[in-house]
């Protein structure tokens, strides 16, 4: 995939661009790392090139400008944070519920990148659109998993939304739960999400104490 639409002026950058050229993937991987560590304001040609040990010529060989790079980063984030995650879950779900694998990964993974993109989305329409798209993709996947377990459509949609709100709240929290509590939290989320599903235990209502005569 090639994003450049403008020729590179080697006199401006003072280098043989082919000698230090990196792939698009190299620049995108570095971009996600930089975004997670330093935020979206650091996604510029000069600091990225310095981090990779090359000149800016390599950047402009692949991307016409910083705006094109930002668009590529947001597209790549969706691939990494949604499509690859779902593919990996499906591949590993032979002996375990995909939903359980998803929750375990979501609540135990590093979420600096998630926070960084959501912060970016508060000031940039393109980033906001990317966040909305990935939210919809993830919600649809969770909804599908719940329906596959026997929940009616409307119930599955509602519970998928609740599970996703729990994840977003966790991602944005500055006080995530201790690792020792994560398994308990995940099991409780599953219990609440699957109550009433075919093959899952119903959640019994709490019994009211009998009134004494």
N, C-alpha and C positions, 0 to 999 in steps of 0.2 A: 504494500500500500504506500502510495507516494502523495504527499500533501502539498509539495511545493508548486507554485505557479509562476514564480519569478526567478530569473537567473541571478546567480551570485556574482557580485563584483569582488573578485579576489584582491584587487588593489586596495579596496576599503578594509578588508579583513586581514590583508597581509599574510596570506598563507596559501599553501597548496591544499585546497579543501579535500581532495581525494586522499591525502596522506593521513588525515585525522578523522575521516568520515565514520560516523557511527550509524547504526540502523535506527529506523523509526522506533522499534521496540526498545532499544537502549534509552532513547530520549524519553519515551513514555514511562518506562520503569523508574527512571530517575525523577521524572515529574511527580509520580505518585509518592515516592519516598520524600521528596522535598515538600510536597503538599501536606503530608502527614506530620512532618517535623516542624515546618516553618510557616505553613499557611499559604493561601493562594497568591498573596502579594509577592512571594518569592519565585513565582513561575515566570521568570524572565530569562532571556537568552544568556546574558552575561553570567549571573550566578550559576545557572545550570551548566553552562560550558565549563566554568571553573571547577565545579564539583566533578565533572567527568574528565577533566584534564585535557580539554581540547579547545580550539578556538570557536568563536561564534559562527564561523563559516560552516561548520558541520550542522549547526542548528538550522541555518537558513538554506542549507541544501535540501532539507526535508520539509520545512515549514515556511510559507511565504511571509508570515509575520507572527507575532505573539498571539494575536487573536485566533489564528488558525491552529496554533499549538494548544491553546485553551480548549478549543472545540474538540481536538483529538484526545486530549486528556480526559474530558468528560465522557466521551464515547468509550474510551479504554476503561475508565472506572466502572462503567456499567458492565462491561464484559467481565472484569475481574471480580466485582463485588456482587454480581447477580448470576450471570450465565455460567461462569466457571464453578461457582459455589453449587448451583443447582445440578450441574453435570456431575460434579464430584459426589454429591449426596446420592444421586440416582445410581451411580456406579458402586457405591458402598452400601447400598440398602438391601442386600440380599437377606440378611438375618436380623435386621433391625429396622424399626420404623423410620422412614425418611424424615418425618416431623421431629422425632426425638433427636436424630442426628443434627438437623437444622438448628434446633433450640440449643443443643449443647455447643455447637460451633458459634452461634450468635452471641451467647452469653459468656463464652470463655475466651473469645478472640480479642485481638488488639483492635481498638476502635478509634484510634487517633485519626485515621484517614476518613472514617465516617463523619466524625465531628468536624474535620476540616472542610469537607465538601458541603456539609450543611451550613457551616458558617459562611462559606463562599456564596451559597444560595440566598442568603439574606440581603446581598447587595448586588447580585448579578442575575439578570433574567435567564441567561443560558444555563447557568448552574442550577437555578431554581427549576427550570424545565427538566434537567437531567435528574434531579432529586425526585421530582414528581413521577417521572417515567420509571425509575427504579423502585419507588415505593409501590406503584401499580403492579409491576412485574412480581415483586416479592409477595404482595398481598394475594395476587391471583394464584401463585404457587401454593401458599399456605391454605387458601380457600379450597383448592383442588385436593390437597392432601386430606383435609377434614371431611370433604364430601366423599372421598374414597373410603373413609373409615365409617361411613354410614350416617353422617349428619345431614339433615335437610339443608337445601341451598341457603335459605335465609339465615339459619342458625350458623352454618359454616362461615358465611360472610361476616356475620357479627363477631364470632369468636376469632376469626382471622384478624379482624381489625383490632380486637383487644390484645391479642398476642403481639401484633406489630407495634401497637402503642407501648407495650411493655418493653419491647426491644429498643425503640427510639428513646424512651425515657432512660433506659440503661445506658445507651450509647452516649447520651448527652449529660449524664450524671457525673459530677466530680467526686462522688463517693460510691463507686461500684461495690457490690457485695464481695465479701472475702471468698476466696476460692473454696474454702471448706464448706461454704453455704450454697455454692452454685448447684450442686447435684440436687439438693433439697428443693431449691427454687424451681429448677427445671421439672422435677417430678410433680411439683404442685401445679405448675402451669399446664402440664399435660393432663393432670387429673381434672382441672377446671375446664380445659378445652374439650376433652373427650367425654365428659359426662353426658350420657344419653346416646353415645355413638354405638353402633352395632358391634358387639364383641367387647365393649368397654363397660366398666362398672358404672351404674347410675349413681349420681350423687344423692344420697338420701337426705331429705330435709331434716333439720334438727327437730327433735321431739320436744313439744312444749310440756313443761311439768304439769302434772295433774294438780288441780286445785283441791285442797283439803276441804272436806265438808265443814 
